[in-house]
Amino acid sequence: MKVGIIGCGSIAKHRHAPEYKGNPYIDEIVFYDRNRDRAQALADLFNGRVAESLDELLEDKSIEAISDCSSNETHHIFSTKALLSGKHVLAEKPISLTIAQANEILEAEKQSGKVLMVDHNQRFTRAHQKAKEIIASDELGKVLTFKTTFGHNGPEHWSINSTNSTWFFKKDRSGFGVAGDLGIHKVDLIHYLLGDEIKQVSAFQGSLDKVDEHGNPIEVCDNIVCNLKTQSGRLGTASFSWTYYGEEDNSTIIYCEKGILKIYHNELYQIEVIKENGERIHYQLEAIQTNDNQTNSGVIDAFVRSIRLGEKPIISGEDALASLRVVLGILEAAETEQVVRI
Ligand SMILES: NC(=O)c1ccc[n+]([C@@H]2O[C@H](COP(=O)([O-])OP(=O)(O)OC[C@H]3O[C@@H](n4cnc5c(N)ncnc54)[C@H](O)[C@@H]3O)[C@@H](O)[C@H]2O)c1
């Protein structure tokens, strides 16, 4: 099949395009970006072609699926339009900036009957897959509490516009700052690993260190720390940061009735299980993807498989909406200094 990519920045270059290129069912990638040079650069790199306009891309009947890799504020426009044009859609996270916008996309999914998947790629890493298996096996008993974090040195080191004027720092385009950029990944991961949903939150947020192109503190948070309670009463904490300078932290600890599961805490062993008697079991799987180490995420292969086999995608629009609700709740809690029920 042929696929189209809308938005030819960093995630298109480092994940979507190379993984489509490596998928045996993909014949050609068609690139569209309002900055034509960026589309051309990826077309050259991945031996694809450029669409001159969004309409040209969406009206092309030979294209079956679209990756929406545009910045956050346009996901609901492009993903909705692509679905209603009869394309399967893999939308980047966060699904949208508001619940109403997410519902627009979900409605278009229903109307079109096409596959909608959202790129919450944390579900796919081997360590997270293994962690889910260990939790489900009941070897450690029930999950009681958890602690998760995701932080790096900031999107101005990643985005195609690698300066402080990046859209990631603008309220109207990024929406949620680090909470929607990194936080939403771990919210989705906790939902996935625990088979449970976060239902109550409190939080503190700040723009502690990042400045915009004029030297002013950015309009969105660069750090947020949260207390979380799930539907079934589990308690957790989460910290999300764009100011972890020197090294990324992408780790999670799950505390259970009969021991502890540590994920991405040890460089050598991606999972450590510590039993209640102190016994340690180490799993050597694969290193987590970082901004500097982009290995195959498995997301594109899963999306293509869903389309080919007519299977429900591993991350649905509803899953993405559930995570969006939590991020909105966390930000409301931080703003109002109140506990928020999701
Ligand atoms: N799943 C992940 O792990 C992950 C990682 C990074 C980024 N992302 C998400 O991917 C999306 C893109 O992020 P990025 O890092 O590639 O950003 P980026 O700034 O590097 O690239 C975005 C591209 O979209 C294009 N674009 C923006 N608005 C457009 C419009 N209206 N019409 C046409 N083109 C438009 C820009 O010109 C730019 O080339 C964001 O939603 C981000 O949250 C996801």
The ligand as a Gaussian input file, in Angstrom:
#p B3LYP/6-31G(d) Opt

LIG

0 1
 N        5.116000       9.529000      19.889000
 C        6.269000      10.118000      20.165000
 O        7.140000       9.549000      20.806000
 C        6.523000      11.518000      19.665000
 C        7.814000      12.051000      19.695000
 C        7.992000      13.342000      19.204000
 C        6.930000      14.074000      18.712000
 N        5.682000      13.517000      18.712000
 C        4.504000      14.273000      18.207000
 O        4.622000      14.378000      16.799000
 C        4.080000      15.631000      16.365000
 C        5.154000      16.358000      15.559000
 O        6.284000      16.574000      16.392000
 P        7.740000      16.807000      15.799000
 O        8.680000      16.613000      16.918000
 O        7.940000      16.044000      14.547000
 O        7.644000      18.389000      15.458000
 P        8.474000      19.198000      14.382000
 O        8.327000      20.626000      14.717000
 O        9.848000      18.649000      14.261000
 O        7.702000      18.901000      13.001000
 C        6.385000      19.284000      12.757000
 C        6.197000      19.489000      11.249000
 O        4.812000      19.693000      10.978000
 C        4.698000      20.712000      10.011000
 N        3.412000      21.376000      10.165000
 C        2.952000      21.987000      11.288000
 N        1.739000      22.526000      11.053000
 C        1.444000      22.265000       9.747000
 C        0.333000      22.585000       8.917000
 N       -0.690000      23.324000       9.379000
 N        0.353000      22.128000       7.648000
 C        1.393000      21.405000       7.188000
 N        2.481000      21.080000       7.924000
 C        2.500000      21.503000       9.196000
 C        5.845000      21.661000      10.303000
 O        6.167000      22.466000       9.181000
 C        6.958000      20.691000      10.713000
 O        7.748000      20.338000       9.597000
 C        3.656000      16.369000      17.629000
 O        2.274000      16.205000      17.833000
 C        4.438000      15.685000      18.741000
 O        3.767000      15.710000      19.991000
 C        5.472000      12.263000      19.164000

